[in-house]
Amino acid sequence: MPACPLCASSKTVKNGRIHNGKQRFKCHDCGRQFIEQPTKKVIDPATRALIDRLLLERISLAGIARAAQVSEQWLQTYVNEKYAQVPRNVQVTPKKKGRLTLQCDELWSFVNNKGNKQWVWLALDASTREIVGVYIGARDEAAARQLWQSLPPVYRQCAIADTDFWAAYGAVIPQSRYRAVGKETGRTNYIERFNNTLRQRVSRLVRKTLSFSKSVENHLGALWYFIHHYNASLLV
């Protein structure tokens, strides 16, 4: 067995293989894991572009690492940096004052464990299908207010909002422009369909998933990354 490169101990054993099949070793004395003759792999732009697209599909990070032939450690660092740079505000086409209609709903999710609930509050323009308001947090009146504040000003001034019967909406949205409706009316169909799209495309939101977020920051980043992609795809 090769000697440990950190402490020079000869008490090393085989310890599985890395993503490209190379043998990995572990030192019994200091715990260092290593490979023989390591080489630093440069991740080319084409591979990064592939990873950016795969992050928009329902694939775990481990699956993306296998498909792109990169290490999980490098990928996690790349994803952390990418999600940290994602804008946390809606980017939508400008609207003129007039009759606008919103569909609002909230979607359950969690971070690290199911006791740490992170509700995804969404507002969708019923005409353009754009996501025009987003807030992620608790499921209370303060969160509903954050959703309302996340809307572009023209929506707060003019839009009529169709929601379910969750009381927090009625406490925040002006009564003259608030409509609580049942599913049978079809007035929340678009936002409910988008919720299904999120669960189908973002692996962290699958109800029984092994790809759940372990940090709130990455949870927010993954959701915002997909929402920006979704809104941009409507303009194509």
Secondary structure, 3 states (H helix, E strand, C coil): CCCCCCCCCCCEEEEEECCCCCEEEEECCCCCEECCCCCCCCCCHHHHHHHHHHCCCCCCHHHHHHHHCCCHHHHHHHHHHHHHCCCCCCCCCCCCCCCCEEEEEEECCEECCCCCECEEEEEEECCCCCEEEEEEECCCHHHHHHHHHHCCHHHHHHCEEEECCCHHHHHHCCHHHEEECCHHHCCCHHHHHHHHHHHHHCHHHCCCCCCCECCHHHHHHHHHHHHHHHHHHCCC
